[in-house]
Amino acid sequence: MEKKQRRSVIRGIILALLAIAIGYTVFSTLTKDKVEILKVGSQAPDFELVDLNGNTHRLSDYKGQGVFLNFWGTWCEPCEREMPAMNRQYTAYKSQGVQTLAINIAQSDFEVKSYVKTMGLTFPVAIDKTKSVMEAYNVTNLPATILINPEGKVEKIITGEMSEASIAAYMEAIMPR
């Protein structure tokens, strides 16, 4: 085969592959399930996760209680700074009907257990291994906290680090009346 002819064949193959890739991208974008954007007032999506102690947590089991749902990672410095304050406020509010559940985003059991032990955390910690809960709650940046009122509706969505005073005020806001 002549050099020019070979070059033309290779260009044709490359163009065909590009056309197929573009077509696939357009098709998958148009047919992808639309994820409903979570907003204040929305019914909080139910989920089921198992914590580090083997206990199952379903959001629906907390109906009638406030839920302080925190998404985090061991590598996240703002997460690390707010964990001790969350732990102190969990201790203060758990007997008043506010549950704290920390959801780690797909890290290993070993990493998360070591972190929880080192930090001395006493609230339930679960690992979202498939990131399905993270996706259901449209979490893209960590830390992220979703406040869920006793009726199961989203009261507030917080992204970024929280102070101890704000954590206490948020828990107060979702306390059953």
Steps between C-alpha positions, in 0.01 A plus 500: 500500500625845410594740781230757406234232475596355839483847657151553354380166639638583847336845491170342398517254790583779746210714370261204524607433862454867588154503342403187696631652827310826443184311409525284812554805722196679356285185528601426862444862603151506350393165644658533845256493792445848628596520868255715688680789662459496875380828645367640826146371550560180298426162654842364600582185297486186711812284512645208689862482616680285755721682751845394620341306789279296265176688579267578210384859459197588286399862481136393527575347844565853631154638418398735780863590577735756352788357298837672464638322191868578441698388191878492549838346416809427713715708262271806534660756734180703561325171584770420753471844663122474546489137625582572869229771512249266331585233758444738794169624355389142425550422870299808597207448259457122455274475807291789360401319180778606264695216339841545339612271220836554333532350153851440372539503125629162378818462702626169643366362827855507642554870419164606641519284816852629576386860449188460719708339778771769482238779506302330783171534310191357671229568239414238236732496197410313182690462172318571173704246302305543174448878541127444446398705805741775402342507152144492639583807707689673214814534710797618294724675754602398851412564770128517429225482759129449439263593781186286496205601715283254699254481205779369274535818293824680418524800732840632387796403279841610623819471298833577660634504851273585794589660832394343828246779555342441159488123555316557829259746333434254214428215741270730698315586176415133423413399854149354534262756654 
